[in-house]
Amino acid sequence: MNYRKYESKKDKKAVFRILNECGWTDDEKSKYLNIHLEQGRTIVSEMNYSVEAMAVSVIGEMKYQEEMMKFSAITGVVIGLIARKQGLAGQITAQRIALDALDGAEVCGLSYFEQGFYNNLGFGNGNYNNQISFCPSTLNLTKKVRIPVRLTKKDWEKIHKNRLQRMMYHGAINLTDICTKSEMNEAKNSFGFGYTDEEGNLTHHIWLTGKGKENGPFWVWWFAYQNYEQMLELFALLKSFGDQIKLVSMVEPYNIQVQDLLSKPFFYRGISEKSKYENKIKASSWWQFRILDMEKCLKKTHLSCEEFKFNLEVTDTIKDFLSKDSQWKGIGGKYVITLGENSKAEKGMDNSLPTMKASIGAFSRLWLGIRNATSLSVTDDLKATPKLLKKLDSCLRFPKPGYDWDF
Ligand SMILES: CC(C)(COP(=O)(O)OP(=O)(O)OC[C@H]1O[C@@H](n2cnc3c(N)ncnc32)[C@H](O)[C@@H]1OP(=O)(O)O)[C@@H](O)C(=O)NCCC(=O)NCCS
């Protein structure tokens, strides 16, 4: 597969044709997509002298424990209807990832259309996120709401700044300002509210879609707050809409069980069942993740357990999608892994140590804390002796990753 960088002047028409064929947009003027394609890391591939494949990424960061990892976010992959099932999607995505890895990305993530496809490129499922829908007037908050400021798409710079200042947990993602700007332009009916400090800086805010619908639902696209008092103030603001708005939906904020804040959640769930305003909680894993640089990832791993070592034989099938001359060919191979305060990965094998065999997707899930080693040995591609699994279970104890930037 040949590929090249996207050039707006030359490629825009063909790229919007394939975007239209996949049902994502029929609007060549879409601010959201144009910003994203032009300022993102977009590559295209031609078939029959026309662009039929496109993959785009942005480089952001992911919090891992207290460290920050360079994060490649695959934000779009699309193939024209005349070019499907030729292997183009797998190849162009692999190429995009290889280029990001060569530019120093340590980890990579994406939202997936179906489980299975990106697993072939070395990805493993992220953890479940809860999507909760509730009637805002049932929020059990007594605090009187302060008057917020209205936020519009023109405020994208201060909104982005405030997003970067938000409380971040293990697994949280920061993307670039172009992502905030383009996401804010994605839906015509989006809007926001925030609170400022005495100097006028945004301290916490909320960005929603659903404006113009008389009774909602409103969808909370994101929250940004620096402490829980600010988070509760944003919930109190949502409650203040409750005389009119019948439903608000959101991905639960990290570490917060929103049901705790609701009165009579089962009663409202029962009476709203199967309605337009159904109160419910739905859990699913909508993102996938993989390690791109084993040595750098392990170097940033700090564990409080007693130091121990094991061999890791890791398979990485992304290599099958890359051209022979690709300078990055995945990270499959043999490593000696040391876990402890100063963890590391070194190429090689030590015959005196126990060995784990795993796909890079399964090992990435273990490293990030999606599931423990025993669980992955049952449902994913990871094998080790019961003794090593037990040791890993007691050593790798992470909080649930808080992947909180939808893309
Ligand atoms: C998804 C999409 C990019 C795939 O494009 P494509 O060029 O046909 O994909 P490829 O040819 O590289 O791969 C297709 C292969 O993957 C396989 N595959 C597809 N979904 C799979 C899954 N969930 N699990 C395992 N394999 C899967 C197919 O069966 C096919 O295998 P085959 O060639 O042996 O029949 C394309 O359908 C598309 O553009 N869809 C609309 C946009 C979209 O959803 N993009 C992805 C956003 S995350």
PDBQT file of the ligand as one rigid body, heavy atoms in Angstrom, charges set to zero:
ROOT
HETATM    1  C1  LIG A 501     -14.235  -0.487   9.141  1.00  0.00    +0.000 C 
HETATM    2  C2  LIG A 501     -13.585  -0.227   7.810  1.00  0.00    +0.000 C 
HETATM    3  C3  LIG A 501     -12.557   0.878   7.984  1.00  0.00    +0.000 C 
HETATM    4  C4  LIG A 501     -12.915  -1.515   7.308  1.00  0.00    +0.000 C 
HETATM    5  O1  LIG A 501     -12.376  -1.291   6.027  1.00  0.00    +0.000 OA
HETATM    6  P1  LIG A 501     -11.784  -2.433   5.078  1.00  0.00    +0.000 P 
HETATM    7  O2  LIG A 501     -10.783  -1.791   4.184  1.00  0.00    +0.000 OA
HETATM    8  O3  LIG A 501     -12.889  -3.188   4.457  1.00  0.00    +0.000 OA
HETATM    9  O4  LIG A 501     -11.027  -3.372   6.105  1.00  0.00    +0.000 OA
HETATM   10  P2  LIG A 501      -9.846  -4.386   5.735  1.00  0.00    +0.000 P 
HETATM   11  O5  LIG A 501      -9.979  -4.847   4.325  1.00  0.00    +0.000 OA
HETATM   12  O6  LIG A 501      -8.532  -3.810   6.146  1.00  0.00    +0.000 OA
HETATM   13  O7  LIG A 501     -10.195  -5.547   6.702  1.00  0.00    +0.000 OA
HETATM   14  C5  LIG A 501     -11.356  -6.281   6.522  1.00  0.00    +0.000 C 
HETATM   15  C6  LIG A 501     -11.150  -7.594   7.231  1.00  0.00    +0.000 C 
HETATM   16  O8  LIG A 501     -11.317  -7.385   8.615  1.00  0.00    +0.000 OA
HETATM   17  C7  LIG A 501     -12.272  -8.314   9.082  1.00  0.00    +0.000 C 
HETATM   18  N1  LIG A 501     -13.031  -7.778  10.163  1.00  0.00    +0.000 N 
HETATM   19  C8  LIG A 501     -13.954  -6.794  10.132  1.00  0.00    +0.000 A 
HETATM   20  N2  LIG A 501     -14.495  -6.646  11.346  1.00  0.00    +0.000 NA
HETATM   21  C9  LIG A 501     -13.894  -7.542  12.138  1.00  0.00    +0.000 A 
HETATM   22  C10 LIG A 501     -14.026  -7.901  13.489  1.00  0.00    +0.000 A 
HETATM   23  N3  LIG A 501     -14.882  -7.282  14.262  1.00  0.00    +0.000 N 
HETATM   24  N4  LIG A 501     -13.252  -8.883  13.979  1.00  0.00    +0.000 NA
HETATM   25  C11 LIG A 501     -12.368  -9.531  13.225  1.00  0.00    +0.000 A 
HETATM   26  N5  LIG A 501     -12.197  -9.242  11.921  1.00  0.00    +0.000 NA
HETATM   27  C12 LIG A 501     -12.949  -8.263  11.398  1.00  0.00    +0.000 A 
HETATM   28  C13 LIG A 501     -13.176  -8.564   7.893  1.00  0.00    +0.000 C 
HETATM   29  O9  LIG A 501     -13.865  -9.787   8.031  1.00  0.00    +0.000 OA
HETATM   30  C14 LIG A 501     -12.177  -8.609   6.776  1.00  0.00    +0.000 C 
HETATM   31  O10 LIG A 501     -11.536  -9.860   6.736  1.00  0.00    +0.000 OA
HETATM   32  P3  LIG A 501     -11.448 -10.651   5.342  1.00  0.00    +0.000 P 
HETATM   33  O11 LIG A 501     -10.681  -9.737   4.422  1.00  0.00    +0.000 OA
HETATM   34  O12 LIG A 501     -10.708 -11.905   5.703  1.00  0.00    +0.000 OA
HETATM   35  O13 LIG A 501     -12.846 -10.835   4.910  1.00  0.00    +0.000 OA
HETATM   36  C15 LIG A 501     -14.627   0.183   6.758  1.00  0.00    +0.000 C 
HETATM   37  O14 LIG A 501     -15.702  -0.736   6.791  1.00  0.00    +0.000 OA
HETATM   38  C16 LIG A 501     -15.178   1.591   6.993  1.00  0.00    +0.000 C 
HETATM   39  O15 LIG A 501     -14.633   2.554   6.483  1.00  0.00    +0.000 OA
HETATM   40  N6  LIG A 501     -16.293   1.712   7.747  1.00  0.00    +0.000 N 
HETATM   41  C17 LIG A 501     -16.919   2.978   8.042  1.00  0.00    +0.000 C 
HETATM   42  C18 LIG A 501     -16.066   3.845   8.950  1.00  0.00    +0.000 C 
HETATM   43  C19 LIG A 501     -15.652   3.153  10.239  1.00  0.00    +0.000 C 
HETATM   44  O16 LIG A 501     -16.455   2.516  10.896  1.00  0.00    +0.000 OA
HETATM   45  N7  LIG A 501     -14.364   3.315  10.589  1.00  0.00    +0.000 N 
HETATM   46  C20 LIG A 501     -13.790   2.739  11.751  1.00  0.00    +0.000 C 
HETATM   47  C21 LIG A 501     -13.938   3.667  12.886  1.00  0.00    +0.000 C 
HETATM   48  S1  LIG A 501     -13.327   2.958  14.391  1.00  0.00    +0.000 SA
ENDROOT
TORSDOF 0
